[in-house]
């Protein structure tokens, strides 16, 4: 069966052509690309399924656009064969930035193979090849050519192969340094996993690993894993970003769990090692088992209890076994607009090794009295502003007799924490996606040994189209313990427009351990937030100069040691119709000699 549909208008003939046979109609409809064209003159040969077009010829084949004065089209086994000469574009815009002038081509739903192509950028010939093959991400193909200048390492040239895997794919890349080194990497992506491994060698070796994924075969059990590591003598001075080399530890986690809504059972394996350690150096590693139960006690109360056991194998010391337990009883009651929230908690950790045994335990009772107020904003009301003043007190005791590898739950002895503050939240109605939430409190901490410290804490989080903010801080102002801890970042302006972002983190003086209870609650991690006193700050600026051209710049500086940690910037061009993007980037970071830079050009048909 052959079908031809004609449309006349303005002296041109516009034809949609479909050539099939009755026996293979179903298969061919899904495999043969759709062809639409316009021309001033055409000659049709039905027996060969061939069209000869002339005069201002315009052809659309799936995502490809062709133009010519004389063109021949023939369909054959799911392929459209094109006889030129003609111009091939990867988008439908009237003035495509990149085109291919060719003599002949074969086009399918996923591929374009062109003969004697000449690459033209904005109409100017820049490259000739004997043939060129373009493939869709759902097919095997070559990755884009990579060209980078990596500081003192010199020029790097590379490419790779893409293999489709379901709705994801595997990209294997390789390249070499002009000075003699090499780099090989593999990236695997699926619906629920992301895996990246890179081996880089130039005089020394670096291995980068970033694995993340999760699986849930049914609604009861789940499996999750992650690994983030930089290993080898070149790891901290190789071509890695500042954010990667600034982390202190390599970490790997794997866990499997089961839950029926009341009981939860989990098993995990954990491994930690200093970032940048030798490729073959050992890590602290061991398995862990976790069992937990949670039940409601009426409409306004809950009870939770969990226990765990873990064993850590340390490379330079005896193995360490840890037993942990945690229990919580929480209840809430209302008296008009006033809310009373009471919770009792206990935490304990016991440790055993070949030489010693110890424990760390703490128990506390916390009560919070609050009165939330809400006001609707806008006409009609689009937002709600919640203001909640509160007072909170925590009383408890702690004792620690454990090896130094285990941080204390709290200082020994009885402790008392009392604070008052206010929480303010502005968001969409009915509590949907709060735009901004801020908490400020001031209080007093006493560890039961005549040592009292006045404290203030703050926390703010929020995100909206025109800004984003996050931050947390603790300050004390007693005579002997003046100090503060700050972690914060603020962005003004949308990511797609003009924006300015600033960030800062640091610690000054000594901040008591109990301050973290005020900042993050009784279950706050007790490890220090930062390794020592000092301040760093950074910022980022982005400017869209036109609809097509934008730039951004980023810098980080250590104010304590007067060291520029990193600076980088780039310029990006995006064609208005989205068929081309190009980025030029350059940067420098501490521990690297010279500047890094690269140029990428991407066709996005």
C-alpha positions in Angstrom: 0.0 0.0 0.0 1.4 3.4 -0.9 -0.2 6.7 0.2 0.7 10.3 -0.8 -1.0 13.4 0.6 -0.8 16.6 -1.3 -1.2 20.2 -0.1 -1.0 23.1 -2.5 -0.4 26.7 -1.5 1.6 29.7 -2.7 3.2 28.0 -5.7 4.9 25.3 -3.6 3.9 21.7 -3.1 4.0 20.4 0.5 3.9 16.6 0.7 3.9 14.1 3.5 5.1 10.8 2.2 4.5 7.3 3.7 5.6 4.3 1.7 4.7 0.9 3.2 3.6 -2.6 2.2 0.6 -4.3 3.6 2.6 -7.2 5.2 5.0 -4.9 7.0 2.8 -1.8 7.7 2.9 -2.1 11.5 6.6 -2.5 11.8 7.5 0.1 9.2 5.2 2.8 10.8 7.4 2.7 14.0 10.8 2.4 12.2 10.6 4.7 9.2 11.1 8.4 10.1 8.4 10.9 9.2 9.4 13.0 6.2 7.8 16.4 5.4 9.0 18.7 2.7 8.2 21.7 0.4 9.5 22.4 -3.1 8.6 24.3 -6.2 8.8 21.1 -8.4 8.8 17.4 -7.7 9.0 14.2 -9.7 7.6 11.0 -8.1 8.7 7.4 -8.9 6.2 5.2 -6.9 7.9 2.0 -7.9 11.2 3.1 -6.3 9.6 5.2 -3.5 11.8 8.1 -4.8 11.2 11.8 -5.0 13.2 14.3 -6.9 12.8 17.8 -5.6 14.0 21.1 -7.0 13.5 24.8 -6.4 13.8 26.1 -2.8 13.7 22.6 -1.3 13.0 22.3 2.5 12.9 18.9 4.1 12.1 17.8 7.7 13.2 14.3 8.8 12.5 13.8 12.6 14.9 16.2 14.3 16.9 17.1 11.2 16.2 20.0 8.7 17.6 20.0 5.2 17.7 22.7 2.5 18.9 22.6 -1.1 18.1 23.6 -4.7 18.1 20.0 -5.9 17.5 17.0 -3.7 16.6 13.3 -4.1 14.7 11.4 -1.3 14.3 7.6 -1.2 12.9 5.4 1.7 14.5 2.0 2.1 14.1 -0.4 5.1 13.4 2.3 7.7 16.0 4.7 6.3 15.6 7.9 4.3 18.5 8.3 1.7 19.2 11.8 0.7 21.1 12.8 -2.5 22.6 16.3 -2.3 24.3 18.5 -2.3 22.3 20.0 0.6 22.7 21.7 4.0 21.8 19.9 7.2 20.7 21.7 10.4 20.0 20.1 13.8 17.0 22.4 14.7 14.1 24.1 13.0 15.2 27.7 13.6 15.5 29.9 10.4 19.2 30.8 10.9 20.9 27.8 12.6 24.3 28.6 14.0 25.9 25.3 12.9 25.2 23.4 9.7 26.7 20.6 7.6 27.1 21.0 3.8 27.2 17.4 2.4 26.9 15.4 -0.8 24.7 12.5 0.5 23.2 11.3 3.8 21.3 8.4 5.4 18.7 9.4 8.0 16.8 7.3 10.5 14.9 8.0 13.7 18.1 7.8 15.7 21.0 8.3 13.3 22.4 10.7 10.6 25.3 9.5 8.5 26.6 12.2 6.1 29.1 12.0 3.3 31.8 14.6 2.7 30.5 17.0 5.3 31.8 20.5 5.7 31.0 22.0 9.1 29.9 25.7 8.9 29.7 28.0 11.9 27.4 30.9 11.2 27.9 30.3 7.5 31.8 30.1 7.7 33.4 26.7 6.8 35.6 25.5 9.7 36.1 21.8 9.2 35.9 19.1 6.5 35.6 15.3 7.1 35.1 12.4 4.7 32.0 11.3 6.7 30.3 12.0 10.0 27.9 9.9 12.1 25.5 11.4 14.6 23.6 9.2 17.1 20.8 9.6 19.6 21.5 8.9 23.3 19.4 5.7 22.9 22.1 4.3 20.6 25.8 3.4 20.8 28.0 6.3 19.8 31.1 8.5 20.4 31.2 11.1 23.1 32.0 14.8 22.2 35.7 15.7 21.8 37.3 17.1 25.0 40.0 19.7 25.0 41.2 21.2 28.3 44.2 23.1 29.6 44.9 21.8 33.2 47.3 24.3 34.7 50.8 22.9 35.2 49.7 19.6 33.9 49.4 21.0 30.4 47.1 20.3 27.5 44.6 17.4 27.8 42.8 15.8 24.8 40.2 13.0 25.0 36.9 11.5 24.0 34.9 8.4 24.7 32.1 5.9 23.9 28.4 6.0 25.0 26.5 2.7 25.5 22.7 2.9 26.1 21.3 1.0 29.1 17.6 1.2 29.5 16.7 4.8 30.2 20.2 5.6 31.3 23.6 4.8 29.8 27.3 4.0 30.3 29.9 6.6 29.2 33.5 5.4 29.1 36.0 8.2 28.4 39.7 8.3 27.9 42.4 10.8 27.1 46.0 11.8 27.4 48.2 14.7 28.5 50.6 16.1 26.0 53.3 15.6 28.7 52.6 11.8 28.7 50.0 11.2 31.4 46.5 9.6 30.9 43.0 9.7 32.3 40.3 7.0 32.1 36.7 7.4 33.5 33.4 5.6 33.5 30.0 7.1 34.3 26.9 4.8 34.7 23.4 6.3 35.1 20.1 4.5 35.6 16.7 5.5 37.0 17.9 5.2 40.6 21.7 5.1 40.5 24.6 7.3 39.6 28.1 5.9 39.5 31.4 7.6 38.5 35.0 6.3 38.7 38.0 8.2 37.3 41.7 7.1 37.2 44.2 10.0 36.5 47.9 9.6 36.2 50.6 12.2 35.5 53.8 11.5 37.4 51.5 10.4 40.3 48.1 8.7 40.4 44.7 9.8 41.6 41.5 7.7 41.9 38.1 9.4 42.2 34.9 7.5 43.2 31.4 8.8 43.5 28.7 6.1 43.8 25.1 6.7 44.8 22.0 4.5 44.5 19.0 2.9 46.0 16.7 0.0 45.3 13.3 -1.1 46.7 12.2 -4.4 45.4 8.9 -4.2 47.3 7.2 -1.9 49.7 8.9 -3.4 52.7 12.6 -3.8 52.1 15.1 -1.3 50.6 18.8 -1.1 49.8 20.9 2.0 49.6 24.6 2.7 49.1 27.0 5.6 48.6 30.8 6.1 48.3 32.7 9.4 47.9 36.5 9.1 47.8 39.7 10.7 46.5 42.7 8.5 46.8 46.3 8.6 45.8 49.2 11.0 46.0 47.8 13.1 43.2 44.3 13.2 44.6 44.4 16.6 46.4 46.5 18.4 43.8 45.0 16.9 40.6 42.3 18.4 38.4 39.5 18.2 41.1 37.2 21.0 42.3 37.8 22.8 45.5 34.5 21.4 47.0 35.9 17.9 46.5 39.4 18.3 47.9 38.1 20.3 50.9 36.3 17.3 52.4 38.2 15.7 55.2 37.2 12.0 54.8 36.6 9.4 52.2 33.3 7.7 53.1 31.5 4.5 51.9 28.2 3.3 53.2 25.9 0.4 52.3 22.7 -0.5 54.1 19.7 -2.8 53.7 16.6 -2.5 55.8 13.1 -3.8 56.4 10.1 -2.1 58.0 6.5 -2.9 58.6 5.6 0.5 60.0 6.2 -0.5 63.6 9.5 -2.4 63.6 12.6 -1.6 61.6 15.6 -3.9 61.1 18.7 -2.8 59.2 22.2 -4.0 58.5 25.0 -1.8 57.1 28.7 -1.7 56.3 30.7 1.5 56.8 34.2 2.6 55.9 36.1 5.8 56.6 39.6 7.0 55.7 41.4 10.3 55.5 40.8 12.1 52.1 43.8 11.9 49.8 45.4 8.8 51.5 47.4 6.3 49.5 45.6 4.0 47.1 46.3 1.0 49.2 46.0 2.5 52.6 43.6 0.9 55.1 40.3 2.4 56.3 38.3 2.1 59.5 35.6 -0.4 58.3 33.0 -2.6 59.9 29.4 -3.9 59.8 26.5 -2.7 61.9 23.1 -4.0 62.9 20.2 -1.8 63.9 16.7 -2.7 65.4 14.1 -0.1 66.2 10.5 0.1 67.3 8.0 3.0 67.2 4.4 2.9 68.5 1.7 5.6 69.0 0.4 6.1 72.5 -3.0 7.6 71.9 -3.6 10.5 69.6 -0.9 12.9 70.9 2.0 10.7 72.1 4.6 8.3 70.7 7.3 6.0 72.0 10.4 5.0 70.1 13.3 2.8 71.0 16.2 1.4 69.0 19.4 -0.5 69.7 22.5 -1.0 67.5 25.8 -2.9 67.3 28.8 -2.2 65.2 32.4 -3.4 64.9 35.2 -1.1 63.6 38.4 -2.7 62.3 41.2 -0.1 62.7 44.4 -0.5 60.7 46.8 0.7 63.5 44.9 -0.5 66.6 42.7 -3.2 68.0 39.2 -3.6 66.6 36.5 -1.7 68.4 32.9 -2.9 69.1 30.1 -0.4 69.9 26.7 -1.0 71.4 24.2 1.9 71.2 20.7 2.5 72.5 18.2 5.3 72.3 14.8 5.7 73.7 12.3 8.5 73.5 8.8 9.3 74.9 7.1 12.3 73.4 3.7 13.9 74.1 1.8 17.0 73.0 -1.2 18.7 74.5 -3.2 21.9 73.6 -4.9 24.4 75.9 -6.4 26.9 73.5 -3.7 28.5 71.4 -0.9 27.2 73.8 0.9 24.0 72.9 2.9 22.0 75.4 5.4 19.5 74.0 7.2 17.3 76.6 9.8 14.6 75.7 12.0 12.3 77.7 15.1 10.9 76.0 18.0 8.7 76.9 21.1 7.8 74.8 23.9 5.4 75.7 27.0 4.1 73.9 29.2 1.3 75.1 32.6 0.4 73.6 34.8 -2.7 73.9 38.3 -3.5 72.5 41.1 -5.8 73.4 42.5 -3.4 76.0 39.6 -1.4 77.5 35.9 -1.0 77.8 33.9 2.2 78.4 30.6 3.9 78.0 28.9 7.3 77.5 25.3 7.9 78.5 22.9 10.8 79.0 19.3 11.2 80.0 17.3 14.4 79.8 13.7 15.7 80.1 12.7 18.6 77.7 9.6 20.7 77.9 8.6 23.4 75.4 5.7 25.8 75.7 4.7 27.7 72.6 1.8 29.7 71.1 1.6 29.9 67.3 -0.1 32.8 65.6 -0.9 32.9 61.9 -1.8 35.8 59.6 -2.9 35.5 55.9 -1.1 37.7 53.5 -2.4 39.1 50.2 -5.8 39.6 48.7 -6.8 36.9 48.0 -4.6 35.3 50.6 -1.7 33.5 48.9 0.7 33.2 51.9 0.6 32.5 55.6 2.9 34.1 58.1 3.4 31.9 61.2 4.9 33.5 64.4 5.5 31.2 67.3 7.1 32.5 70.5 8.3 29.7 72.8 10.2 28.9 76.0 12.1 25.6 76.4 14.0 23.9 79.1 16.2 20.8 79.2 17.4 19.1 82.4 19.5 16.0 82.6 22.7 14.2 83.4 25.6 12.5 81.6 28.6 10.4 82.4 31.4 9.2 80.1 34.0 6.5 80.7 34.9 5.7 77.0 38.0 5.6 74.8 38.7 8.9 73.1 37.6 7.5 69.7 34.0 7.9 70.9 32.8 11.5 71.4 31.0 12.2 74.7 27.2 12.5 74.6 27.4 15.5 76.9 29.8 16.8 79.6 29.8 14.7 82.8 27.4 15.7 85.6 24.0 17.3 85.7 23.2 20.0 83.1 20.5 22.5 82.7 19.5 24.4 79.5 16.9 27.1 79.4 16.0 29.4 76.5 13.3 31.6 75.0 12.9 32.5 71.4 10.6 32.9 68.4 10.1 30.9 65.2 8.8 32.8 62.1 7.7 31.0 58.9 6.3 32.6 55.7 5.0 30.2 53.1 2.2 29.0 51.0 -1.2 28.4 52.5 -1.8 25.3 54.6 1.9 25.0 55.4 2.9 24.0 51.8 6.6 24.5 51.0 7.6 27.2 53.5 9.4 29.9 51.6 11.4 31.2 54.7 11.7 29.8 58.2 13.8 31.5 60.9 14.4 30.6 64.6 16.2 32.8 67.1 16.7 31.9 70.7 18.7 33.1 73.7 19.3 31.0 76.7 21.5 29.9 79.5 23.6 26.7 79.9 24.8 25.3 83.3 26.7 22.0 83.6 26.0 21.6 87.3 29.6 22.5 88.4 29.1 26.2 88.9 29.8 26.9 85.3 27.1 29.0 83.5 27.3 30.3 80.0 24.8 32.7 78.3 24.1 31.6 74.7 22.3 32.7 71.6 21.5 30.5 68.6 19.9 31.2 65.2 18.8 29.2 62.2 17.3 30.3 58.9 16.4 28.3 55.8 14.4 29.3 52.7 14.1 29.2 49.0 12.1 31.2 46.5 12.5 32.0 42.8 14.4 35.2 43.6 16.5 34.1 46.5 17.8 31.3 48.7 19.2 31.3 52.2 20.5 28.9 54.8 22.4 29.4 57.9 23.1 28.3 61.5 25.0 29.9 64.3 25.9 29.7 68.0 27.3 32.6 70.0 28.4 32.8 73.7 29.4 36.0 75.4 30.6 34.9 78.9 33.9 36.3 80.1 35.8 33.0 79.7 34.0 31.5 76.7 33.5 34.2 74.2 33.0 32.7 70.8 30.8 31.8 67.9 30.2 29.3 65.2 28.6 30.4 61.9 27.7 28.4 58.7 25.7 30.5 56.2 24.9 31.2 52.6 22.6 33.7 50.9 21.6 34.1 47.2 19.8 37.1 45.9 18.3 36.9 42.4 17.2 33.8 40.3 19.7 31.3 39.1 18.6 32.1 35.5 19.0 35.9 35.9 21.3 38.3 37.6 22.2 36.9 41.0 24.7 37.5 43.8 25.6 34.8 46.3 27.7 35.0 49.5 28.7 32.4 52.0 30.7 32.3 55.2 31.8 29.8 57.8 34.0 29.8 60.8 34.6 29.7 64.5 36.1 32.1 67.0 36.9 31.4 70.6 35.5 28.5 72.5 31.9 27.5 72.2 30.6 25.1 74.9 29.6 21.6 73.9 26.1 22.1 75.3 25.5 25.0 72.8 24.7 22.4 70.2 21.8 21.2 72.3 20.3 24.6 71.9 21.0 24.7 68.2 20.1 21.2 67.1 18.3 19.5 69.9 19.3 16.7 72.2 20.0 14.3 69.3 22.5 16.7 67.7 25.8 15.2 66.6 28.5 15.8 69.3 31.5 15.9 67.0 32.9 19.4 66.6 31.5 21.4 63.7 34.8 22.7 62.7 38.4 21.5 63.4 39.6 24.9 64.8 39.1 28.6 64.9 39.2 30.5 61.7 37.0 32.1 59.0 36.5 31.6 55.3 34.1 33.4 53.0 33.2 33.2 49.3 30.8 34.4 46.8 29.3 33.9 43.3 27.9 36.3 40.7 26.0 35.5 37.6 25.0 37.9 34.8 22.9 37.2 31.7 24.3 39.8 29.3 21.9 39.0 26.5 19.3 36.2 25.8 22.2 34.1 24.5 25.3 35.1 26.5 25.8 34.8 30.3 28.7 34.6 32.6 29.4 33.7 36.2 32.4 34.0 38.7 33.1 32.3 42.0 35.8 32.9 44.7 36.7 31.5 48.2 39.1 33.1 50.6 40.6 32.1 53.9 40.7 35.3 56.0 42.5 33.6 58.9 45.5 32.4 56.9 45.2 35.1 54.1 45.0 32.4 51.4 43.0 32.5 48.2 41.4 29.0 48.2 39.9 29.2 44.7 38.7 31.4 42.0 36.9 30.5 38.8 34.7 31.9 36.1 33.1 31.2 32.8 31.2 32.5 29.8 28.3 30.6 28.2 26.6 31.1 24.8 23.3 29.5 24.2 21.6 29.9 20.8 18.0 31.2 21.3 16.5 28.1 19.7 18.5 25.8 22.0 20.4 23.9 19.2 23.9 25.0 20.3 25.7 25.9 23.5 29.3 26.7 24.2 31.1 27.3 27.5 34.6 28.7 28.1 35.8 28.2 31.7 38.9 29.0 33.7 39.9 28.7 37.3 42.6 28.2 39.9 42.5 26.6 43.4 44.9 26.1 46.2 47.3 23.1 45.9 47.2 23.5 42.1 50.0 25.1 40.1 48.8 27.4 37.3 45.2 27.8 36.0 42.8 25.3 34.6 40.6 26.0 31.6 38.4 24.2 29.1 36.1 24.9 26.2 33.0 22.8 25.4 30.7 23.0 22.4 27.5 21.0 22.5 24.9 20.4 19.7 21.5 19.8 21.3 19.2 18.8 18.5 
